[in-house]
Every structure is written in C-alpha cells, then in structure tokens.
Amino acid sequence: MELRRLGKTALEVSVIGFGGIPIQKLGRKEARRLVGLALDYKINFFDTAQGYGDSEVKIGEGIEGRREECLLATKSPCRSFQQALEDVDAALRRLQVKVIDLYQVHFVNDSETLDQVLGPNGSLQGLKKAKEEGKINHIGITGHNPDVLLRAIENEDFETVQVPFNIIEDGPDERALLRAAKEQEVGVICMKPLAGGVITEPELSLRWILAQSVSTAIPGMIQPGEVKSNALVGRASLPLSEKELEKLKKVCHPLEENFCRRCMYCMPCPEGIPIYLIQELGDKVKVPQVRELSRDIYARQKVNVEACTECGECEEKCPYHLPIRKMLKEKHGLLTA
C-alpha cells in the first residue's frame, strides 16, 4: 500500500482510507471482520464521525488489539469550546482508545459557521485544549464548500482539510483549495471519491484522484470485495491512460448535468427546507448498497418538501443553474418510495 504524508502532521497515511459511513448497516461481527480485513490489506487510515450512527463503536471494536496499525480520524459538528471538549471525550469512549490521531470540525459550510468555530469561545480553541491534554494529536476541518475551506486553512491550526473531490466535483474552486493546501502543507482528505457512490467505475475514479495533490481518498466500504479492490488500487495506482480517462468521462458525463455539488450557496431556504440534505441523500438512494440507509436517515429528518412555495430563490443563488425545485420533488419521491 502506498503511503503519503498527511500534510504537516508527518503522519504517513495509506492512499486509500476507510470511509466509515456504510459500516452502520453491518452487524457488530461483520463490521469487526471488515475492519480487520482493511487492516490486513494495509489500509491504515480510518475515517468516522459522531454523526455516523454506531460507526465509531464498530471501528473501535474492529481495531481492538491492532491499534498500532492504524490512524483514527473522527469528527463532530462542534461549534463551541465546551462542546468540542465534550465531543472529544465521547469519541474516545466510543472508539475505546486513549488518543485520537486526527479530530476534525465537521460540516463547516458557510462563513458564519466558520467565524463561530474560529471565535474566542469556538470549537477550535476547545480542540487545541484537547490537543494540549493529549487527547487528540492533530486538528482538521471538513466541509462541502471549497471557498469556505480555503479561508479556513489560512489558520495554521488546521493541519488537514476534508472535501468532496472527484472527476465530477473538479472545478476552479476545488483546484484553488488543492493548490493552497499544497502550498501550506495542509493534508487533503478526499471524501466522496465516487461522488456518493454514483460513479460506477470505482477503480478508474480512485486512480484519477490519486494522480492529484491529495493525501488519501476515503471511499465508503461495506463488502469485503470493495475493501480488496480499493486496496489493490492503493498498491499500484497508475495514472489513467487516455482510453481509460475517456471511459471515466463517458460514465460521468450524464451525471454532470444536474449533479448537486453541495456548495450550499442555495441555502438557507426561506421555508427551512434542507436542500443540501435532500440532494445528497437523493443521489445516495440510487446506490443499492446504501439505499435503505439513505431512506432511514431521510425519514428521521421529517423533511416537509411540500413547504416549498416555489419562490425560486434557491435556483437564483445556484452557481450551477440547477433546476432545484424539480430536483427536490424527484428526489423526495425516491427517498419516500
């Protein structure tokens, strides 16, 4: 397995990491075996989160007795000093470890939230205290808006940035973020390497990503076969040939026309409709492996799409000119079928 330095952390991470969202669907024994298999294939970077159901618990159980073989990254949407400290302690208990290698502020998608995180009583100060106390080793930030993350990594306390990146979500904003991260030695963790599972050529997509300036890509895994095939990409990641690149582009082209990049510019909705959530889950529900999980998550949110007044404000703000109102209705139908 190829290893790359995770920015200025000096951590050596496997270029293929373990995305911890799908593991929620597995039973405890199955999850333990899957994590063990990932370790056997020398995947050493495990990404999870407070918001990923029992993912932290299952990954913690899976690495039992093999802690020295892996690097743990988790996160929470903590915004205040005290909440950050409480969330770190809770994560340590769920993971059953004494220290977390990388703790990230989760889902920072707008300037107001970033200001809160960076404030004197914000979560960054709480994570710095947790780091001083030896509970975490490194601090990172995650989000879906490259512009916001570009501003965030100007703060040298953020050693890593986690952002969606794939051949579909590869625009000027993403490229600017990658360039800045490289210049500032900020490790780049690539989430959504298969665009939430909608890219049907995983090997080609991962190889394309690993040819870019990223430290690691973290596809979600739920089947042993996925672990094996993804790990093999990390062992010998060759750049795509022209023929392979054309094949990948051909697969992705139909997705690009109405693909929500989760930039959040459409928010907030005057009626409080979580547009980004419907868009993301509406894409994931098309993927068999996470279809029911996506519907379960959506059902728990109790989203009222009928509250839409057709004002069109979201479409006016969308930089990609997506027919958002139509898309929400269609995806709501898929999620409630």
C-alpha positions as CSV (number, residue, x, y, z in Angstrom):
1,M,0.0,0.0,0.0
2,E,1.4,3.4,-1.0
3,L,1.7,5.8,1.9
4,R,1.7,9.6,1.7
5,R,2.4,12.3,4.2
6,L,-0.7,13.9,5.6
7,G,0.4,17.5,5.3
8,K,2.4,18.9,8.1
9,T,1.2,16.3,10.5
10,A,4.0,14.0,9.4
11,L,1.6,11.1,9.6
12,E,2.1,8.5,6.9
13,V,-1.4,7.5,5.6
14,S,-2.5,4.9,3.2
15,V,-3.6,6.5,-0.1
16,I,-6.8,4.5,0.2
17,G,-8.5,5.1,3.5
18,F,-11.6,3.5,5.1
19,G,-14.7,5.6,4.8
20,G,-16.8,4.8,7.8
21,I,-20.4,5.7,6.8
22,P,-21.7,2.4,5.3
23,I,-20.5,0.3,8.2
24,Q,-23.5,1.4,10.1
25,K,-25.5,-1.1,8.1
26,L,-23.5,-4.1,9.3
27,G,-23.8,-6.2,12.4
28,R,-21.1,-6.0,15.0
29,K,-19.3,-9.2,14.0
30,E,-19.5,-8.4,10.2
31,A,-18.1,-4.9,10.9
32,R,-15.3,-6.2,13.0
33,R,-14.3,-8.6,10.2
34,L,-14.5,-5.8,7.6
35,V,-12.2,-3.5,9.6
36,G,-9.8,-6.4,10.2
37,L,-9.7,-7.1,6.5
38,A,-8.9,-3.5,5.8
39,L,-6.0,-3.7,8.2
40,D,-4.9,-6.9,6.6
41,Y,-4.7,-5.1,3.3
42,K,-2.6,-2.3,4.9
43,I,-5.3,0.3,4.9
44,N,-4.2,2.4,7.9
45,F,-6.5,5.5,7.8
46,F,-10.0,5.1,9.2
47,D,-12.5,8.0,8.9
48,T,-15.6,8.1,11.1
49,A,-17.7,10.7,12.9
50,Q,-20.1,11.3,15.7
51,G,-22.9,11.6,13.2
52,Y,-22.3,8.3,11.5
53,G,-24.6,6.2,13.8
54,D,-22.6,3.5,15.6
55,S,-19.6,3.7,13.1
56,E,-17.2,4.9,15.8
57,V,-18.1,2.0,18.1
58,K,-17.7,-0.6,15.3
59,I,-14.4,0.8,14.1
60,G,-13.2,0.9,17.7
61,E,-14.1,-2.8,18.1
62,G,-12.6,-3.7,14.8
63,I,-9.1,-2.2,15.7
64,E,-9.0,-3.8,19.1
65,G,-5.6,-5.3,19.6
66,R,-4.3,-3.7,16.4
67,R,-4.3,0.0,17.4
68,E,-0.6,0.5,16.4
69,E,-1.5,-0.5,12.8
70,C,-4.0,2.4,12.2
71,L,-4.6,6.1,12.3
72,L,-8.0,7.2,13.6
73,A,-9.8,10.3,12.3
74,T,-13.2,11.3,13.6
75,K,-15.2,14.5,13.8
76,S,-18.3,16.3,15.1
77,P,-20.2,19.5,14.3
78,C,-18.9,21.1,17.5
79,R,-19.1,24.8,17.3
80,S,-18.3,25.9,20.9
81,F,-15.3,25.4,23.2
82,Q,-17.2,23.3,25.7
83,Q,-18.9,21.2,23.1
84,A,-15.6,20.4,21.4
85,L,-14.2,19.0,24.7
86,E,-17.3,17.0,25.4
87,D,-17.4,15.6,21.9
88,V,-13.7,14.5,22.1
89,D,-14.3,12.7,25.4
90,A,-17.4,11.0,24.0
91,A,-15.5,9.9,20.9
92,L,-12.6,8.4,23.0
93,R,-15.2,6.3,24.9
94,R,-16.9,5.1,21.7
95,L,-13.6,4.3,20.0
96,Q,-12.2,2.8,23.2
97,V,-8.8,4.5,22.7
98,K,-6.7,6.8,24.7
99,V,-5.9,9.2,22.0
100,I,-7.4,10.2,18.6
101,D,-4.9,10.8,15.8
102,L,-7.0,13.4,14.0
103,Y,-10.1,15.2,15.2
104,Q,-11.9,17.4,12.7
105,V,-14.5,20.1,13.0
106,H,-17.3,18.6,10.9
107,F,-19.5,20.2,8.2
108,V,-18.3,23.8,8.1
109,N,-20.1,25.1,5.0
110,D,-20.6,28.8,5.4
111,S,-18.7,31.8,6.7
112,E,-20.9,32.3,9.7
113,T,-20.2,28.8,11.0
114,L,-16.5,29.2,10.3
115,D,-16.5,32.5,12.3
116,Q,-18.2,30.7,15.2
117,V,-15.6,27.9,15.0
118,L,-12.7,30.3,15.0
119,G,-14.1,32.6,17.7
120,P,-12.6,33.0,21.2
121,N,-15.1,30.6,22.6
122,G,-15.3,28.5,19.4
123,S,-14.6,24.8,18.9
124,L,-11.1,25.3,17.6
125,Q,-10.0,26.6,21.0
126,G,-11.6,23.6,22.6
127,L,-9.7,21.2,20.2
128,K,-6.5,23.0,20.9
129,K,-7.0,22.4,24.6
130,A,-7.9,18.7,24.0
131,K,-4.6,18.5,22.0
132,E,-2.7,20.1,24.9
133,E,-4.2,17.5,27.2
134,G,-3.0,14.6,24.9
135,K,-6.5,13.5,23.9
136,I,-6.0,14.3,20.2
137,N,-2.8,14.6,18.2
138,H,-3.9,16.7,15.2
139,I,-6.8,19.1,14.2
140,G,-8.6,19.3,10.9
141,I,-11.7,20.7,9.3
142,T,-14.3,19.2,6.9
143,G,-17.0,20.8,4.6
144,H,-18.5,20.9,1.2
145,N,-17.8,24.5,0.2
146,P,-14.2,24.9,-1.1
147,D,-14.4,28.7,-0.7
148,V,-15.1,28.4,3.0
149,L,-12.4,25.8,3.4
150,L,-9.9,27.9,1.5
151,R,-10.4,30.6,4.1
152,A,-10.3,28.1,7.0
153,I,-6.9,26.7,6.1
154,E,-5.4,30.1,6.4
155,N,-5.5,29.3,10.1
156,E,-2.3,27.3,10.7
157,D,-4.0,25.3,13.5
158,F,-5.9,23.3,10.8
159,E,-3.5,20.6,9.7
160,T,-5.9,18.8,7.3
161,V,-8.9,19.6,5.2
162,Q,-11.5,17.1,4.1
163,V,-13.5,17.9,1.0
164,P,-15.5,16.2,-1.8
165,F,-13.3,15.7,-4.8
166,N,-13.8,13.6,-7.9
167,I,-13.9,14.0,-11.7
168,I,-17.4,15.5,-11.4
169,E,-16.6,17.8,-8.5
170,D,-13.5,19.2,-10.0
171,G,-14.0,22.9,-10.7
172,P,-11.9,26.1,-10.2
173,D,-12.9,26.3,-6.5
174,E,-11.7,22.8,-5.8
175,R,-8.5,23.3,-7.7
176,A,-7.8,26.6,-5.8
177,L,-8.2,24.7,-2.5
178,L,-5.9,21.9,-3.5
179,R,-3.2,24.4,-4.6
180,A,-3.5,26.4,-1.4
181,A,-3.4,23.2,0.7
182,K,-0.2,22.0,-1.1
183,E,1.5,25.4,-0.6
184,Q,0.6,25.5,3.1
185,E,1.3,21.8,3.7
186,V,-2.3,21.0,4.7
187,G,-3.2,17.4,4.2
188,V,-6.1,16.8,1.8
189,I,-8.5,14.0,2.6
190,C,-10.7,13.3,-0.3
191,M,-14.3,12.4,0.6
192,K,-16.9,11.4,-1.9
193,P,-14.3,9.9,-4.3
194,L,-17.1,8.1,-6.1
195,A,-19.5,11.1,-5.8
196,G,-21.5,9.4,-3.1
197,G,-21.5,6.1,-5.0
198,V,-22.9,7.3,-8.3
199,I,-19.6,6.9,-10.2
200,T,-19.8,3.3,-11.4
201,E,-16.1,2.9,-12.3
202,P,-14.5,3.0,-8.8
203,E,-11.0,1.8,-9.8
204,L,-10.7,4.5,-12.6
205,S,-12.2,7.2,-10.3
206,L,-9.8,6.4,-7.5
207,R,-6.8,6.2,-9.8
208,W,-7.7,9.6,-11.3
209,I,-8.0,11.1,-7.8
210,L,-4.7,9.7,-6.6
211,A,-2.9,11.3,-9.5
212,Q,-3.9,14.7,-8.0
213,S,-2.5,16.6,-5.0
214,V,-4.3,14.6,-2.3
215,S,-3.1,12.6,0.7
216,T,-5.7,10.0,0.8
217,A,-9.1,9.1,-0.6
218,I,-11.8,7.5,1.7
219,P,-14.4,5.5,-0.2
220,G,-17.1,4.0,1.9
221,M,-16.8,0.3,2.2
222,I,-19.3,-2.4,3.3
223,Q,-18.4,-5.5,1.3
224,P,-15.1,-7.5,1.6
225,G,-14.8,-7.3,-2.2
226,E,-14.8,-3.5,-2.0
227,V,-12.1,-3.5,0.6
228,K,-9.9,-5.8,-1.6
229,S,-10.5,-3.9,-4.9
230,N,-10.0,-0.5,-3.3
231,A,-6.8,-1.6,-1.5
232,L,-5.4,-3.0,-4.8
233,V,-5.7,0.4,-6.3
234,G,-3.6,1.8,-3.5
235,R,-0.9,-0.8,-4.1
236,A,-0.3,0.2,-7.7
237,S,-2.0,3.4,-8.6
238,L,-1.1,4.1,-12.2
239,P,-2.2,7.3,-13.9
240,L,-5.1,6.7,-16.3
241,S,-4.4,6.1,-20.0
242,E,-6.2,8.3,-22.5
243,K,-8.5,5.5,-23.2
244,E,-9.3,4.9,-19.5
245,L,-9.8,8.7,-19.0
246,E,-12.3,8.8,-21.8
247,K,-14.1,5.8,-20.4
248,L,-14.4,7.5,-17.0
249,K,-15.6,10.8,-18.5
250,K,-18.2,8.9,-20.6
251,V,-19.6,7.3,-17.4
252,C,-19.7,10.6,-15.5
253,H,-20.9,12.9,-18.3
254,P,-24.7,12.0,-17.8
255,L,-24.3,12.8,-14.1
256,E,-22.7,16.2,-14.5
257,E,-25.8,18.0,-16.0
258,N,-27.9,18.0,-12.8
259,F,-25.3,17.0,-10.2
260,C,-25.5,18.9,-6.9
261,R,-22.1,19.7,-5.7
262,R,-23.3,20.6,-2.2
263,C,-21.7,24.0,-2.2
264,M,-24.5,25.3,0.0
265,Y,-24.9,28.6,-2.0
266,C,-28.6,27.8,-2.3
267,M,-29.0,28.0,1.5
268,P,-30.8,29.0,3.6
269,C,-34.2,28.2,2.3
270,P,-36.8,30.7,3.5
271,E,-39.1,27.8,4.4
272,G,-36.3,25.9,6.3
273,I,-36.1,23.1,3.7
274,P,-32.7,21.3,4.0
275,I,-31.9,21.4,0.3
276,Y,-28.4,20.0,0.6
277,L,-29.6,17.0,2.6
278,I,-32.3,16.1,0.1
279,Q,-29.9,16.5,-2.8
280,E,-27.2,14.3,-1.2
281,L,-29.5,11.6,0.1
282,G,-31.4,11.7,-3.2
283,D,-28.2,10.8,-5.0
284,K,-27.2,8.1,-2.5
285,V,-30.6,6.4,-2.6
286,K,-29.8,5.4,-6.2
287,V,-26.9,3.3,-4.9
288,P,-28.1,-0.2,-3.9
289,Q,-25.6,-0.6,-1.0
290,V,-26.9,2.5,0.8
291,R,-30.4,2.8,-0.5
292,E,-32.3,1.8,2.7
293,L,-29.8,3.6,4.9
294,S,-30.4,6.8,2.9
295,R,-34.2,6.4,3.3
296,D,-33.9,5.7,7.0
297,I,-31.8,8.9,7.5
298,Y,-34.3,10.9,5.5
299,A,-37.3,9.5,7.4
300,R,-35.7,10.6,10.7
301,Q,-35.3,14.1,9.5
302,K,-39.0,14.5,8.8
303,V,-38.5,16.8,5.9
304,N,-41.5,18.7,4.6
305,V,-40.9,19.3,0.9
306,E,-44.4,20.5,0.5
307,A,-43.5,23.6,2.4
308,C,-41.8,24.8,-0.8
309,T,-43.5,28.0,-2.0
310,E,-41.9,27.8,-5.5
311,C,-40.2,31.2,-4.8
312,G,-37.2,30.1,-6.8
313,E,-34.7,31.8,-4.5
314,C,-32.5,28.7,-4.4
315,E,-32.2,28.5,-8.1
316,E,-31.3,32.2,-8.4
317,K,-28.4,31.6,-6.0
318,C,-27.2,28.3,-7.5
319,P,-23.9,28.9,-9.4
320,Y,-24.5,25.7,-11.5
321,H,-28.0,26.8,-12.6
322,L,-29.7,23.6,-11.4
323,P,-33.5,23.1,-11.6
324,I,-33.5,22.7,-7.8
325,R,-37.3,22.8,-7.3
326,K,-37.8,20.0,-9.8
327,M,-34.9,18.0,-8.4
328,L,-36.2,18.2,-4.8
329,K,-39.6,16.8,-5.8
330,E,-38.0,14.0,-7.7
331,K,-35.5,13.0,-5.0
332,H,-38.2,13.3,-2.3
333,G,-40.2,10.8,-4.3
334,L,-37.2,8.4,-4.5
335,L,-36.5,8.8,-0.8
336,T,-40.1,8.1,0.3
337,A,-40.8,5.3,-2.2
